[in-house]
Amino acid sequence: MPDKQCSCGSGKKVNGCCGGKDNVIDFNRYRWWRAGQRLRKKLAEFADSEAFLDEAAVAREGFFSVMDPELADEEDDFLIERFFEWFIFDYRIRGRTLLEYYGMAEETSPEEKELLNKWIKARSSVYQVLRIENGGVVALKDLLSGCETAVHDRNAARELEPGHILLMRVLPVGDDHEFSTGGLILPSFTKKYITSRIKLDAELYWSTHGGRGNWDAYLRDRAHVLNALILETGSIIWDLPVNAHDADSLSSPEELSSKLAQKVTDIFLDYFYDRWVNEPMDVLQGKTPLEASRTKSGRRKLQTLLSELQKVENLRKSKGEPFYDLSRLWRRLRLSNEPALPKSERKGGRADAGYARVAGLIRDGLQKLGYRPRQVKSAVEIWQRYCQMERPTFKKPEAWAAAVIYTVTRLLGDKTVNQNELAAMYDISISTISNNYRDICHVLHINGSKGEIEAPEKESFLARILADLKA
């Protein structure tokens, strides 16, 4: 038994995990955990069979079509894992799910049959973390039904915090519960916003399908829509302040709306100015801002222009309106009037120490994976470039190291390294890697779905980096 995996879900051997504490193992719990693992594997193989290839293609198109196109990366490991989980549990083929077809077509053990009957009724829902208990137990409350449950998952317990909002499917396994796959996580202050959005969508669904108040039917039929809603909200919201003090201070929907409005302003104007720098302008004698920034007279005109824009944004800020931080634009055009960074973020500050830690992890990780020194150097430069533009704050440097490494593998077309492998290497979730990777792609103009640099950056720093990576 010590050679077996621990049933807590940590992925470690029993003797090095729960069993190593007192050498006592709950055999019944282990038996159900093994049955659940076998059933998961069989369901994945069943869903991947040739009989469902056409249906899987139709389902895949439907799953990704409801997402923001910028987030719908069909090669993202985390999103593909989410898709297959939905395809198995929720997608209906002639009125039945794959779970039901599996039960009709395949022989199952008594344990697998009992699990199957329970899993057919399991829906993805929105939960809030109530507390993290000893032994890797996560206490949850379903925000739609009000029911409470506990999930035994040491890996999840290390990443989650009380108050976090989750879109998860919780599966009964014997007397315990497990998460069906990696979930989507939002900070606590999104609770009112998310629940109000879901209830509005549910009312629209019930007005068409009837059965008002039937959450089971809604969660079954709209699971892929909820996935897109949480994913898109997360892509906006995680850059907002999420420490305990800030989260508690966002006590009203108005405050949250204000934060969302600011973030939407940032995203929209990031997009606008990314293209503005490449647009010819009459005031610059037909040159683009990037072209004008290369001459002394052009820089003078740009400084005057940006100074006027800065006044407008400062006025908006003073009125408490959404405003845009032009510091990225100053830096990109290499102009001298860039606002000074906060003291804590200057060279030698805590932020730089954290960035250096990530750089070290990137070097070690790529070297272990067999990448050449020149490629390792280029990967570190990608991280440094991202830091210059975004100044990210974080608790786990491993999460950013894994994301940068994944970015490099995508740019090189290396499919031997995936998010699951990196998640295991750095003891983090694939959803964290996926979120950070998407942010790197957005900031550095990398087309995540194709693994290439987008047009505005083709002649830039990143073009050189890409050439160095592939050399």
C-alpha positions in Angstrom: 0.0 0.0 0.0 2.8 2.6 0.7 3.7 2.4 -3.0 0.2 3.6 -4.0 -0.8 7.2 -4.5 -2.4 9.0 -1.6 -6.2 9.2 -1.8 -6.2 12.9 -0.7 -5.5 13.9 -4.3 -2.0 15.4 -3.7 -0.4 13.1 -6.3 2.2 12.0 -3.7 2.8 8.5 -2.5 0.8 7.5 0.6 3.9 7.1 2.8 5.1 10.6 1.9 1.7 12.1 2.5 -1.2 11.3 4.8 -0.1 7.7 5.4 3.3 8.8 6.5 1.9 10.6 9.6 0.8 7.6 11.5 0.9 4.8 8.9 -2.9 4.3 9.2 -4.8 4.3 5.9 -8.6 4.4 5.6 -9.0 1.4 3.3 -12.6 2.2 2.4 -11.8 5.7 1.5 -8.8 4.5 -0.6 -11.1 2.0 -2.3 -13.6 4.6 -3.4 -10.8 7.0 -4.5 -9.3 4.3 -6.7 -12.7 3.5 -8.2 -13.2 7.2 -9.0 -9.8 7.4 -10.7 -10.5 4.3 -12.8 -13.9 5.7 -13.8 -12.4 9.1 -14.8 -9.8 7.4 -17.0 -12.5 5.2 -18.7 -14.8 8.2 -19.3 -11.9 10.1 -20.9 -11.1 7.2 -23.2 -14.8 6.7 -24.0 -15.3 10.4 -24.9 -12.1 10.3 -27.1 -13.3 7.4 -29.1 -14.0 7.6 -32.9 -17.8 7.2 -32.3 -17.9 10.7 -30.8 -15.5 12.5 -33.1 -18.1 14.4 -35.1 -20.1 15.3 -32.0 -16.9 16.5 -30.2 -16.2 18.8 -33.1 -19.7 20.3 -32.9 -19.5 20.6 -29.1 -16.0 22.2 -29.3 -17.3 24.9 -31.6 -20.2 25.6 -29.3 -18.1 25.7 -26.2 -15.5 28.2 -27.6 -18.0 30.3 -29.6 -19.6 31.9 -26.4 -16.2 33.1 -25.2 -14.4 36.4 -25.9 -12.4 35.6 -29.1 -9.2 36.9 -27.3 -9.6 34.2 -24.6 -10.8 31.3 -26.8 -7.5 29.7 -27.3 -8.3 26.1 -28.5 -4.8 24.9 -27.7 -4.8 26.1 -24.1 -4.4 23.0 -21.9 -6.6 24.4 -19.2 -9.4 25.3 -21.5 -9.3 22.0 -23.4 -9.5 20.2 -20.0 -12.5 22.4 -19.2 -14.1 21.6 -22.5 -13.8 17.8 -22.2 -15.2 17.9 -18.7 -18.2 19.8 -20.0 -18.5 17.5 -23.0 -18.6 14.4 -20.8 -20.9 15.8 -18.0 -23.2 18.3 -19.6 -23.3 18.2 -23.4 -26.3 16.2 -24.7 -26.3 14.0 -27.7 -29.9 13.1 -28.7 -31.0 13.9 -25.2 -28.4 12.0 -23.2 -24.9 12.9 -21.8 -21.8 10.8 -22.4 -22.0 9.7 -18.8 -25.4 8.1 -19.6 -24.2 6.5 -22.8 -21.2 5.1 -21.0 -23.5 3.5 -18.3 -25.5 1.9 -21.1 -22.6 0.7 -23.2 -19.9 -0.4 -20.8 -19.7 -2.9 -18.0 -19.0 -1.3 -14.6 -18.0 -2.5 -11.2 -20.6 -1.9 -8.3 -18.5 1.0 -7.1 -18.3 2.6 -10.6 -22.0 2.1 -11.1 -22.8 3.9 -7.9 -20.4 6.7 -8.7 -21.8 7.0 -12.2 -25.4 7.3 -10.9 -24.3 10.2 -8.6 -22.0 11.9 -11.1 -24.9 12.1 -13.7 -26.6 14.5 -11.3 -23.5 16.6 -10.5 -23.5 20.1 -11.9 -20.9 22.8 -12.1 -21.9 25.6 -9.8 -20.6 28.7 -8.1 -19.1 28.2 -4.7 -17.5 30.4 -2.1 -14.6 29.1 0.1 -15.7 29.2 3.7 -12.5 28.0 5.3 -9.5 25.8 4.8 -9.3 23.0 7.3 -6.5 20.7 8.4 -5.6 17.9 6.2 -6.3 19.8 3.0 -10.1 20.0 3.4 -11.8 22.9 1.6 -15.2 23.9 3.1 -17.5 25.4 0.5 -20.9 27.0 0.2 -22.9 26.8 -3.1 -24.0 30.4 -3.7 -27.0 29.2 -5.8 -28.5 26.5 -3.7 -27.1 27.5 -0.3 -25.8 24.0 0.5 -22.5 23.5 2.1 -20.0 20.7 1.4 -16.3 19.8 2.0 -13.8 18.7 -0.6 -10.6 16.9 0.4 -7.9 18.3 -2.0 -4.5 19.3 -0.6 -3.4 20.9 -3.8 -6.5 23.1 -4.0 -6.2 23.9 -0.3 -2.7 25.4 -0.9 -3.9 27.8 -3.6 -7.4 28.8 -2.3 -8.2 31.3 0.4 -11.4 31.9 2.4 -13.7 34.1 0.4 -12.6 32.9 -3.0 -15.3 32.4 -5.6 -15.1 29.2 -7.6 -16.8 27.7 -10.7 -16.4 24.0 -10.0 -18.1 20.6 -10.3 -18.0 18.7 -7.0 -18.2 15.0 -7.4 -19.3 12.6 -4.6 -16.7 9.8 -4.1 -17.8 7.4 -1.4 -18.3 9.5 1.8 -15.9 12.2 0.4 -16.1 14.8 -2.4 -13.6 15.7 -5.1 -13.3 18.5 -7.7 -13.9 17.1 -11.1 -11.1 19.2 -12.8 -9.3 22.5 -12.4 -11.7 25.3 -11.7 -12.0 29.0 -12.3 -11.3 31.2 -9.3 -12.3 34.8 -8.6 -11.6 37.1 -5.6 -14.2 37.5 -2.9 -15.4 40.9 -3.9 -16.9 39.6 -7.1 -19.5 37.6 -5.2 -22.4 40.1 -5.7 -21.5 40.9 -9.3 -21.2 37.2 -10.3 -24.4 36.0 -8.5 -26.4 38.9 -9.9 -25.2 38.2 -13.5 -26.0 34.5 -13.1 -29.5 35.1 -11.7 -30.2 37.5 -14.5 -29.1 34.9 -17.1 -31.2 32.3 -15.3 -34.3 34.4 -15.4 -33.9 34.8 -19.2 -33.3 31.0 -19.5 -36.4 30.2 -17.5 -38.6 32.7 -19.4 -37.8 30.7 -22.5 -37.6 27.1 -21.2 -40.0 27.3 -18.2 -39.4 25.7 -14.8 -38.5 28.9 -13.0 -36.3 28.2 -10.1 -35.0 24.9 -11.5 -31.3 25.4 -11.0 -30.4 21.9 -12.1 -31.8 22.4 -15.6 -30.2 25.8 -15.9 -26.8 24.6 -14.7 -26.9 21.7 -17.1 -27.8 23.7 -20.2 -25.8 26.8 -19.5 -22.6 25.4 -18.0 -20.5 26.5 -21.0 -22.0 30.0 -20.8 -21.1 30.2 -17.1 -17.6 29.0 -17.9 -17.3 31.9 -20.4 -18.7 34.4 -17.9 -16.3 33.5 -15.1 -13.4 33.3 -17.5 -14.0 36.7 -19.0 -14.7 38.3 -15.6 -11.4 36.8 -14.3 -9.5 38.2 -17.2 -10.6 41.7 -16.1 -10.8 41.4 -12.4 -7.6 39.7 -11.3 -5.6 42.9 -12.0 -7.6 44.8 -9.4 -6.6 45.0 -5.7 -7.4 41.7 -4.1 -5.6 41.6 -0.7 -7.8 41.2 2.3 -8.0 44.9 3.1 -8.9 46.0 -0.4 -11.5 43.2 -0.8 -13.2 44.1 2.4 -13.3 47.7 1.4 -15.2 46.9 -1.8 -18.5 46.5 0.1 -20.9 47.8 -2.4 -21.9 47.0 -6.0 -21.2 50.7 -6.9 -17.6 50.3 -5.8 -17.1 47.1 -7.7 -18.8 48.7 -10.8 -16.3 51.6 -10.5 -13.4 49.2 -10.4 -14.7 47.3 -13.4 -15.2 50.5 -15.3 -11.6 51.5 -14.6 -10.4 48.1 -15.8 -12.5 48.2 -18.9 -11.1 51.7 -19.6 -7.6 50.3 -19.3 -8.3 47.4 -21.6 -10.0 49.6 -24.3 -7.3 52.3 -24.3 -4.5 49.7 -24.2 -6.0 48.3 -27.4 -6.4 51.9 -28.8 -2.9 53.1 -28.1 -1.3 49.9 -29.2 -2.6 50.7 -32.7 -2.4 54.5 -32.4 1.5 54.4 -32.2 1.4 52.8 -35.7 -1.1 55.2 -37.3 0.3 58.1 -39.6 -0.7 61.5 -38.2 -0.9 64.9 -40.0 0.5 66.7 -37.0 3.6 64.5 -37.3 3.9 65.2 -41.1 2.5 61.8 -42.0 4.7 59.8 -39.7 3.5 57.4 -37.1 4.3 58.1 -33.4 6.8 55.3 -33.4 8.5 56.7 -36.5 8.5 60.3 -35.1 10.0 59.1 -31.8 13.2 58.4 -33.7 14.0 62.0 -34.5 14.7 65.0 -32.2 11.9 67.2 -33.7 9.5 64.3 -33.7 10.1 63.6 -30.0 9.5 67.3 -29.2 6.1 67.1 -30.9 5.2 63.9 -29.2 6.1 65.2 -25.8 3.8 68.2 -26.4 1.0 65.9 -27.6 1.4 63.4 -24.7 1.6 66.2 -22.2 -1.8 67.5 -23.3 -3.2 63.9 -23.1 -1.7 63.6 -19.6 -3.6 66.8 -18.5 -6.9 65.3 -19.7 -6.2 62.0 -17.8 -5.1 63.9 -14.7 -8.4 65.9 -14.7 -10.4 62.7 -15.0 -8.5 61.2 -12.1 -9.1 64.3 -10.0 -12.9 64.0 -10.6 -12.9 60.3 -9.6 -13.7 59.2 -13.2 -12.0 56.3 -15.0 -8.7 57.5 -16.3 -5.8 56.0 -18.3 -2.2 55.7 -17.0 -0.1 56.9 -19.9 3.2 55.7 -18.5 3.3 52.7 -20.8 2.9 55.0 -23.8 5.7 57.3 -22.6 8.0 54.2 -22.2 7.1 52.7 -25.5 7.9 55.9 -27.3 11.1 56.3 -25.2 10.2 59.8 -24.1 11.8 61.4 -21.0 8.7 62.6 -19.2 7.7 59.2 -18.0 6.2 59.4 -14.5 8.6 58.1 -11.8 7.9 54.6 -10.4 7.0 54.3 -6.7 10.0 53.9 -4.4 9.1 50.3 -3.6 9.4 49.4 -7.3 12.6 51.1 -8.1 15.8 49.2 -8.6 16.7 47.2 -5.5 13.2 47.3 -4.1 11.1 44.3 -3.1 9.5 44.1 -6.5 12.8 43.7 -8.3 13.8 41.0 -5.8 10.7 39.1 -6.7 11.3 39.6 -10.5 14.9 38.3 -10.0 13.5 35.2 -8.3 11.2 34.5 -11.2 14.1 35.0 -13.7 16.1 32.4 -11.7 13.3 29.9 -11.8 12.9 30.4 -15.6 16.6 29.7 -16.1 16.5 26.6 -14.0 13.3 25.3 -15.5 14.3 25.7 -19.1 17.7 24.2 -18.4 16.1 21.2 -16.9 13.9 20.9 -20.0 16.9 20.9 -22.2 16.7 24.4 -23.8 19.9 26.1 -25.1 21.6 29.0 -23.2 20.6 31.5 -25.9 16.9 30.4 -25.6 17.1 30.6 -21.8 18.5 34.2 -22.1 15.7 35.2 -24.5 13.0 33.8 -22.1 14.4 35.9 -19.3 14.3 38.9 -21.6 10.6 38.3 -22.3 10.0 38.3 -18.5 12.0 41.5 -18.1 10.1 43.2 -20.9 6.7 42.2 -19.4 7.9 43.5 -15.9 8.9 46.8 -17.5 5.4 47.2 -19.0 3.2 45.8 -16.2 5.1 45.8 -12.9 3.2 42.7 -11.7 2.7 41.9 -8.0 2.5 38.3 -6.9 2.9 35.8 -4.0 4.1 32.8 -5.9 7.0 33.4 -8.3 6.6 29.8 -9.6 3.3 30.8 -11.2 5.0 33.4 -13.4 8.0 31.3 -14.1 5.7 28.5 -15.4 3.8 31.0 -17.5 6.9 32.4 -19.2 8.2 29.0 -19.9 4.9 28.0 -21.4 5.0 31.2 -23.5 8.4 30.2 -24.9 7.3 26.7 -25.7 4.2 28.1 -27.6 6.4 30.5 -29.6 8.7 27.7 -30.5 5.8 25.3 -31.3 7.1 22.8 -28.8 4.2 20.6 -27.9 6.2 18.3 -25.7 5.8 20.7 -22.7 2.2 21.5 -21.6 0.5 23.3 -18.7 -0.2 20.1 -16.8 3.5 19.2 -16.8 4.5 22.7 -15.7 1.8 22.7 -13.0 3.3 19.5 -11.5 6.8 20.9 -11.8 6.0 24.0 -9.9 3.2 22.7 -7.6 0.6 25.2 -8.9 -2.7 24.8 -10.8 -3.0 24.9 -14.6 -5.6 27.6 -14.3 -3.0 29.9 -12.7 -0.6 29.2 -15.6 -3.3 29.8 -18.1 -4.4 33.1 -16.6 -0.8 34.4 -16.4 0.0 33.2 -19.9 -3.0 35.0 -21.4 -1.9 38.2 -19.6 1.6 38.0 -21.0 0.1 37.4 -24.5 -2.1 40.5 -24.1 0.7 42.8 -22.9 3.4 41.7 -25.3 1.1 41.3 -28.4 1.5 37.6 -28.7 -1.2 35.7 -30.5 -1.9 32.9 -28.0 -3.9 30.7 -30.3 -1.1 30.8 -33.0 1.9 31.2 -30.8 3.3 34.1 -32.8 3.8 37.9 -32.5 1.0 40.1 -33.6 1.4 42.7 -36.4 2.1 45.9 -34.3 5.2 44.3 -32.7 6.6 42.4 -35.7 9.5 44.9 -36.2 10.1 45.3 -32.4 12.1 44.0 -29.5 10.0 40.8 -29.6 10.7 40.1 -33.2 14.4 40.0 -32.3 13.7 37.8 -29.3 11.7 35.4 -31.4 14.6 35.2 -33.9 17.0 34.4 -31.1 14.7 31.7 -29.7 14.5 30.0 -33.1 18.1 30.4 -34.0 
